[in-house]
Amino acid sequence: MTRTTQSAAALVLVLVAGCATSPPEISTTRPDPAPPAVLPAAPPEPPVAAVPEPDISTRRITIAAVGDMMLGTDYPENHLPDDDGVSFLAAVTPVLSAADIAFGNLEGVLVDGGEPGKKCSNPKACYLFRSPSRYVEHFKAAGFDVLSLANNHARDFGEEGRLASMQALAAAGLHHSGLEGDFASMTVNGLRIAVLAFAVTKNSNMMLDYELAKVTVKEHAASHDIVLVSFHGGAEGRDVTHVPFAEEEYFGEPRGDVAKFSRMMVQAGADLVIGHGPHVVRAMENYNGRLIAYSLGNFATYYGISVEGIKGIAPILVVTLNGNGEFVEGQIHSTIQLRPDGPRIDSDHRAFRLMRDLSIEDFGQPGIAFGADGSLLPIARKPVTPESFEFN
């Protein structure tokens, strides 16, 4: 190779080297992350519609109520029905069992054996009533749901006797009220029902303590839809059919002012007031849209209590209330008892006619329309002042 050739080759190498590029630098820094995509806002949740409270005024409940009952006693001697009481209430069972609730007043005790709580100077005229505990099945079969143990015979065999009655009723699935502090509570047709039984006798829910009774009713009205109050009060005998609007006594024992008591209970929240004790029927009135029946008389007593004349006629009072406790309508099924039989439906409607006439005589306009068939409907009535008891 000549010098000239070598110089040219060297020049070419220099030019090639000069034209070559350096390798690119690799960055070790990560780029900033891209901002998150902005999603469209979710549409607002639709408002939840408020569930309206049920209108309980459209609901109805029927209550069948009767007065005094004592199906036979085995003390001091055996005075029990020949068939052991099986058929004693059979004739009235269809009416009682058709109601949503059937109520009555149990005179005496349901107990096997035991010693009486009081002594009788003449055992032959001893008004102590003790029915065998198995008789609870007769009440159940007739359709009764709740019985009052607030009366002057509930302690015929001491407080132990009344407790035995409570146990017998509870074991049969029946409710009871009467012993001090003992009240019945049940739910029927979606309505919460309270039954409060009062009397003028020892250890019972005391009828004579009007203010305490008022507080008790008010408390139960706050937690129940319907409050039924029963009372065993007023004088006794065929001549006490009229409501006297005053304190009553019987052989020196205070028996209460039944009109004052009943109206106070309605004012406190009672929806139906049922009276018993005089052994005869008394008037009814529609007071502030609530029905008060002042005495339902003797209903079913096999022995020991007279059923002669007007003492042997009694109603089955069937009342329909709405869910607010207002008196909607009613029906009086008249019954009559002719011993040795139990109560029978009375085609002459004597109990109805007597209660209708007494209601008009005692109250002028009692707020009730009496149908010839024994039906009852509320009608408008001039407001009644509880304190003055002015009716006309």
C-alpha positions as CSV (number, residue, x, y, z in Angstrom):
1,M,0.0,0.0,0.0
2,T,1.3,3.4,-0.9
3,R,1.6,6.3,1.5
4,T,-1.2,8.0,-0.4
5,T,-3.5,5.0,-0.1
6,Q,-2.7,4.6,3.7
7,S,-3.6,8.3,4.3
8,A,-6.9,7.9,2.5
9,A,-7.8,4.8,4.5
10,A,-7.0,6.6,7.8
11,L,-9.1,9.5,6.8
12,V,-12.1,7.2,6.1
13,L,-11.7,5.6,9.6
14,V,-11.6,9.0,11.2
15,L,-14.8,10.1,9.4
16,V,-16.6,6.9,10.4
17,A,-15.7,7.3,14.0
18,G,-16.8,10.9,14.0
19,C,-20.2,10.0,12.5
20,A,-21.0,7.2,15.1
21,T,-23.6,8.2,17.9
22,S,-23.3,7.5,21.6
23,P,-25.8,5.0,23.1
24,P,-28.8,6.8,24.7
25,E,-28.9,7.1,28.4
26,I,-31.6,5.0,30.2
27,S,-33.6,7.0,32.8
28,T,-34.2,5.3,36.1
29,T,-36.8,7.8,37.2
30,R,-40.4,6.6,36.8
31,P,-42.8,9.0,35.3
32,D,-45.6,10.5,37.5
33,P,-48.6,8.4,37.5
34,A,-51.5,9.6,35.5
35,P,-54.3,11.2,37.6
36,P,-57.2,8.9,38.4
37,A,-60.1,9.0,36.0
38,V,-62.9,11.1,37.5
39,L,-66.0,8.9,37.4
40,P,-69.4,10.5,37.2
41,A,-71.2,10.8,40.5
42,A,-73.7,8.0,41.4
43,P,-77.3,9.1,41.3
44,P,-78.8,9.7,44.7
45,E,-80.7,6.9,46.4
46,P,-84.4,7.4,46.1
47,P,-86.0,8.3,49.4
48,V,-87.5,5.3,51.3
49,A,-91.2,5.7,51.5
50,A,-92.4,5.9,55.1
51,V,-94.6,2.9,56.0
52,P,-97.9,4.3,57.3
53,E,-99.1,3.2,60.7
54,P,-101.9,0.7,60.4
55,D,-105.3,2.3,60.9
56,I,-106.6,0.2,63.8
57,S,-109.9,2.0,63.8
58,T,-110.9,-0.2,60.9
59,R,-110.4,-3.4,63.0
60,R,-113.2,-4.9,65.0
61,I,-113.4,-7.1,68.1
62,T,-116.4,-8.7,69.7
63,I,-116.6,-9.2,73.5
64,A,-119.3,-11.4,75.1
65,A,-119.7,-10.6,78.8
66,V,-121.8,-12.2,81.5
67,G,-122.3,-11.7,85.2
68,D,-122.0,-14.1,88.2
69,M,-121.2,-17.8,87.7
70,M,-120.9,-20.7,90.1
71,L,-121.5,-24.1,88.6
72,G,-121.9,-26.1,91.8
73,T,-120.2,-26.6,95.1
74,D,-119.1,-29.6,97.1
75,Y,-119.0,-27.7,100.4
76,P,-120.3,-28.2,103.0
77,E,-122.3,-30.9,101.2
78,N,-122.3,-32.1,97.7
79,H,-124.4,-29.8,95.6
80,L,-122.9,-30.5,92.2
81,P,-125.1,-31.0,89.0
82,D,-126.1,-34.6,88.2
83,D,-124.0,-34.7,85.1
84,D,-121.1,-33.1,87.0
85,G,-121.8,-29.8,85.2
86,V,-121.0,-31.0,81.7
87,S,-124.2,-29.6,80.1
88,F,-124.8,-26.7,82.5
89,L,-123.6,-24.1,79.9
90,A,-124.4,-26.0,76.8
91,A,-127.4,-23.9,75.7
92,V,-125.4,-20.7,75.8
93,T,-122.2,-22.0,74.4
94,P,-123.0,-21.0,70.7
95,V,-123.3,-17.3,71.7
96,L,-120.2,-17.3,74.0
97,S,-117.9,-19.2,71.7
98,A,-118.8,-17.0,68.7
99,A,-117.2,-13.9,70.3
100,D,-113.5,-13.0,70.0
101,I,-113.3,-12.8,73.8
102,A,-115.8,-14.2,76.4
103,F,-115.7,-12.8,79.9
104,G,-117.5,-13.7,83.1
105,N,-117.3,-13.4,86.9
106,L,-116.4,-16.6,88.8
107,E,-118.0,-16.7,92.2
108,G,-116.3,-19.2,94.6
109,V,-113.1,-21.1,93.9
110,L,-111.8,-23.9,91.8
111,V,-110.0,-26.1,94.2
112,D,-110.0,-29.7,95.4
113,G,-110.3,-29.8,99.2
114,G,-108.9,-27.2,101.5
115,E,-110.2,-25.4,104.5
116,P,-112.7,-22.5,104.3
117,G,-111.3,-19.0,104.9
118,K,-114.3,-18.1,107.1
119,K,-116.5,-20.0,109.5
120,C,-120.2,-20.3,109.2
121,S,-122.4,-20.3,112.3
122,N,-125.0,-22.3,110.4
123,P,-123.4,-24.7,107.9
124,K,-126.8,-25.3,106.3
125,A,-126.9,-21.6,105.3
126,C,-123.3,-21.3,104.6
127,Y,-122.5,-19.2,101.5
128,L,-119.1,-20.7,100.7
129,F,-118.6,-22.0,97.2
130,R,-116.0,-24.6,96.2
131,S,-116.1,-26.1,92.8
132,P,-113.8,-29.0,91.8
133,S,-110.8,-27.8,89.8
134,R,-111.9,-30.0,86.9
135,Y,-114.9,-27.6,86.4
136,V,-112.5,-25.2,84.6
137,E,-113.0,-27.4,81.6
138,H,-116.7,-26.5,81.6
139,F,-115.8,-22.8,81.3
140,K,-113.3,-23.5,78.6
141,A,-115.7,-25.7,76.6
142,A,-118.3,-22.9,76.7
143,G,-115.9,-20.5,75.1
144,F,-114.7,-18.4,78.0
145,D,-111.3,-16.7,77.6
146,V,-111.0,-14.7,80.8
147,L,-112.7,-14.8,84.2
148,S,-112.8,-12.3,87.1
149,L,-111.6,-13.4,90.5
150,A,-112.4,-10.1,92.1
151,N,-115.5,-10.7,94.2
152,N,-116.6,-11.5,97.8
153,H,-116.5,-15.3,97.1
154,A,-113.1,-15.5,95.5
155,R,-111.5,-15.9,98.9
156,D,-114.1,-18.4,100.4
157,F,-111.2,-20.8,101.0
158,G,-108.7,-18.1,101.8
159,E,-106.1,-16.6,99.5
160,E,-104.9,-20.1,98.9
161,G,-108.2,-20.9,97.3
162,R,-108.0,-17.9,95.0
163,L,-104.4,-18.8,94.0
164,A,-105.6,-22.4,93.3
165,S,-108.3,-20.9,91.0
166,M,-105.6,-18.8,89.2
167,Q,-103.5,-21.9,88.7
168,A,-106.4,-24.0,87.4
169,L,-107.4,-21.3,84.9
170,A,-103.9,-20.8,83.7
171,A,-103.3,-24.5,83.2
172,A,-106.4,-24.6,81.0
173,G,-105.2,-21.6,79.0
174,L,-107.7,-19.1,80.4
175,H,-106.8,-15.6,81.7
176,H,-107.7,-14.1,85.0
177,S,-107.7,-10.9,87.0
178,G,-108.7,-10.0,90.5
179,L,-106.0,-10.6,93.0
180,E,-104.2,-7.3,93.9
181,G,-101.8,-6.6,91.0
182,D,-103.2,-9.4,88.8
183,F,-104.3,-8.2,85.4
184,A,-104.9,-10.1,82.1
185,S,-103.2,-9.2,78.9
186,M,-103.7,-10.9,75.5
187,T,-103.5,-10.2,71.8
188,V,-106.7,-10.8,69.7
189,N,-107.2,-9.8,66.0
190,G,-103.9,-7.9,66.1
191,L,-105.1,-5.8,69.1
192,R,-103.5,-5.7,72.5
193,I,-106.2,-6.3,75.1
194,A,-106.1,-5.7,78.8
195,V,-108.7,-7.0,81.3
196,L,-108.7,-5.4,84.8
197,A,-111.0,-6.7,87.4
198,F,-111.8,-4.7,90.6
199,A,-113.8,-5.4,93.7
200,V,-114.5,-4.0,97.2
201,T,-113.0,-7.0,99.0
202,K,-109.7,-7.7,100.7
203,N,-106.5,-8.3,98.6
204,S,-108.4,-7.5,95.4
205,N,-107.7,-4.7,93.0
206,M,-109.5,-2.2,95.1
207,M,-112.5,-0.6,93.5
208,L,-113.0,1.8,96.5
209,D,-109.6,3.4,95.8
210,Y,-110.8,5.4,92.9
211,E,-107.5,7.3,92.3
212,L,-105.4,4.1,92.4
213,A,-107.8,2.4,90.0
214,K,-107.6,5.5,87.7
215,V,-103.8,5.3,87.6
216,T,-103.9,1.6,86.9
217,V,-106.3,1.9,84.0
218,K,-104.3,4.8,82.6
219,E,-101.0,2.8,82.7
220,H,-102.6,-0.1,80.9
221,A,-104.3,2.1,78.3
222,A,-100.8,3.4,77.4
223,S,-99.6,0.0,76.4
224,H,-102.8,-1.6,75.1
225,D,-105.3,-0.9,72.3
226,I,-108.4,-2.0,74.3
227,V,-108.9,-1.9,78.1
228,L,-111.8,-3.8,79.6
229,V,-112.6,-3.0,83.2
230,S,-114.9,-5.1,85.4
231,F,-116.1,-4.4,88.9
232,H,-118.0,-6.3,91.6
233,G,-119.8,-3.6,93.5
234,G,-123.1,-2.1,94.4
235,A,-125.7,-3.2,96.9
236,E,-127.5,-6.6,96.5
237,G,-131.2,-7.6,96.2
238,R,-134.2,-7.5,93.9
239,D,-134.9,-3.9,94.9
240,V,-131.5,-2.4,93.8
241,T,-132.0,-2.4,90.1
242,H,-131.6,1.3,89.8
243,V,-128.2,3.0,89.7
244,P,-128.3,5.4,92.8
245,F,-125.4,7.7,91.8
246,A,-124.1,7.6,95.3
247,E,-122.0,5.4,97.6
248,E,-123.8,2.1,98.3
249,E,-123.6,-0.3,101.2
250,Y,-124.7,-3.8,101.9
251,F,-125.0,-4.9,105.6
252,G,-122.7,-2.1,106.5
253,E,-120.0,-3.0,104.0
254,P,-119.0,-0.2,101.6
255,R,-119.9,-1.2,98.0
256,G,-118.8,1.9,96.1
257,D,-120.3,4.5,93.9
258,V,-120.6,2.5,90.7
259,A,-121.4,5.5,88.4
260,K,-118.5,7.5,89.7
261,F,-116.1,4.6,89.4
262,S,-117.2,3.6,85.9
263,R,-117.0,7.1,84.5
264,M,-113.6,7.7,86.1
265,M,-112.3,4.5,84.5
266,V,-113.5,5.7,81.0
267,Q,-111.9,9.0,81.6
268,A,-108.7,7.2,82.4
269,G,-108.8,5.1,79.2
270,A,-111.2,2.2,79.8
271,D,-113.1,1.2,76.6
272,L,-115.7,-1.1,78.1
273,V,-116.9,-1.3,81.7
274,I,-118.8,-4.4,83.0
275,G,-120.4,-4.5,86.4
276,H,-121.7,-7.4,88.5
277,G,-122.5,-8.0,92.1
278,P,-126.1,-6.8,92.8
279,H,-127.5,-10.2,91.6
280,V,-129.9,-8.3,89.4
281,V,-129.5,-6.5,86.1
282,R,-129.0,-2.7,86.0
283,A,-128.9,0.0,83.3
284,M,-126.4,0.7,80.6
285,E,-125.1,4.0,79.1
286,N,-122.9,5.1,76.2
287,Y,-120.5,7.4,78.0
288,N,-118.0,9.3,75.8
289,G,-118.3,6.7,73.1
290,R,-117.7,3.8,75.5
291,L,-120.3,1.4,76.8
292,I,-120.9,0.9,80.6
293,A,-123.1,-1.9,81.8
294,Y,-123.8,-1.4,85.5
295,S,-124.7,-5.0,86.3
296,L,-125.2,-8.2,84.3
297,G,-126.9,-10.0,87.2
298,N,-126.8,-13.8,87.9
299,F,-125.9,-15.8,84.8
300,A,-125.2,-19.3,85.9
301,T,-125.4,-20.3,89.5
302,Y,-126.4,-23.9,90.3
303,Y,-126.8,-23.6,94.1
304,G,-126.7,-21.1,96.9
305,I,-127.8,-17.9,95.2
306,S,-131.4,-17.3,94.5
307,V,-132.5,-17.3,90.8
308,E,-136.2,-16.6,91.5
309,G,-138.0,-13.9,89.6
310,I,-135.8,-11.1,88.2
311,K,-132.7,-12.7,89.9
312,G,-133.0,-15.5,87.3
313,I,-132.9,-13.4,84.2
314,A,-129.6,-12.1,82.8
315,P,-128.0,-11.0,79.5
316,I,-125.2,-12.2,77.4
317,L,-124.0,-8.8,76.4
318,V,-122.1,-9.0,73.1
319,V,-120.3,-5.7,72.2
320,T,-118.4,-4.8,69.1
321,L,-115.6,-2.3,69.5
322,N,-113.3,-0.8,66.9
323,G,-109.5,-0.8,67.3
324,N,-109.7,2.5,69.1
325,G,-112.1,1.0,71.7
326,E,-115.1,2.9,70.5
327,F,-118.6,1.3,70.9
328,V,-119.7,0.3,67.4
329,E,-122.7,-1.9,68.1
330,G,-124.0,-4.6,70.4
331,Q,-126.6,-7.3,71.1
332,I,-128.3,-8.5,74.2
333,H,-129.1,-12.2,74.2
334,S,-131.6,-12.7,77.1
335,T,-131.2,-15.8,79.2
336,I,-133.2,-17.3,82.0
337,Q,-132.3,-19.9,84.6
338,L,-134.8,-22.4,85.9
339,R,-133.1,-24.9,88.3
340,P,-131.8,-27.5,88.1
341,D,-131.0,-26.4,84.5
342,G,-128.3,-23.9,83.6
343,P,-129.1,-20.7,81.6
344,R,-131.2,-20.9,78.5
345,I,-132.0,-18.4,75.8
346,D,-135.2,-16.5,76.8
347,S,-137.5,-16.1,73.8
348,D,-139.4,-13.4,75.9
349,H,-136.3,-11.2,76.0
350,R,-137.0,-10.3,79.6
351,A,-133.4,-9.3,80.4
352,F,-133.2,-7.0,77.4
353,R,-136.5,-5.3,78.1
354,L,-135.6,-4.8,81.7
355,M,-132.1,-3.3,80.9
356,R,-133.6,-1.1,78.2
357,D,-136.3,0.3,80.5
358,L,-133.8,0.8,83.4
359,S,-131.4,2.6,81.1
360,I,-134.1,5.1,80.0
361,E,-135.4,5.6,83.5
362,D,-131.9,6.2,85.0
363,F,-130.3,8.2,82.3
364,G,-133.2,9.7,80.2
365,Q,-131.2,9.4,77.0
366,P,-128.4,6.8,77.6
367,G,-126.8,7.3,74.2
368,I,-128.1,3.9,73.0
369,A,-130.7,3.0,70.5
370,F,-132.4,-0.2,71.6
371,G,-133.8,-2.4,68.7
372,A,-136.7,-4.7,69.3
373,D,-134.5,-7.7,68.5
374,G,-132.1,-6.8,71.3
375,S,-129.7,-4.9,69.1
376,L,-127.8,-1.9,70.5
377,L,-126.4,1.1,68.5
378,P,-124.7,4.2,69.8
379,I,-126.5,7.5,69.2
380,A,-125.7,11.1,69.9
381,R,-126.1,12.2,73.5
382,K,-125.9,15.4,75.4
383,P,-122.4,15.7,77.1
384,V,-122.5,14.4,80.6
385,T,-120.5,16.1,83.4
386,P,-118.9,13.4,85.5
387,E,-118.8,15.4,88.7
388,S,-122.5,16.5,88.7
389,F,-124.0,13.4,87.1
390,E,-126.6,15.6,85.3
391,F,-128.2,13.6,82.5
392,N,-131.2,15.5,81.1
